[in-house]
Amino acid sequence: QVQLVESGGGLVQAGDSLRVSCAATGRTFGNYAMGWFRQAPGKEREFVAGVNWSGDSTKYADFVRGRFTVSRDNTKNTGSLQMNSPRPAATAVYYCATAHADYTGPPYSTSRRYANWGQGTQDTVSS
């Protein structure tokens, strides 16, 4: 099993850039597809972006609209989500997650497909 820890949360103004990172320990990070989800107050957790095990296949939620970039560095056991021009609606706790080991397909967008979750990091975007 892999353990995940998010970092990079904080307070930014709308239009600024925000980057959240995910550090993995335990089993080989490169064996897992990775996803980013977020949960705003009073709302259900929703998919933001995902990347496959090798980093050459990505998937984004429609609301991202080209402003976010998901990436990973398997040599450093890290993943990241770069958010450009976030809006106040992006205020949420952001979670990284990994799918079951050895899945080599494109990233999932449903949370039930992810087996390992970090504790989340709070990101707040002010208007």
Secondary structure, 3 states (H helix, E strand, C coil): CEEEEEECCEEEECCCEEEEEEEEEECCHHHCCEEEEEECCCCCCEEEEEECCCCCCEEECHHHCCCEEEEEECCCCEEEEEEECCCHHHCEEEEEEEECCCCCCCCCCCHHHEEEECCCEEEEEEC
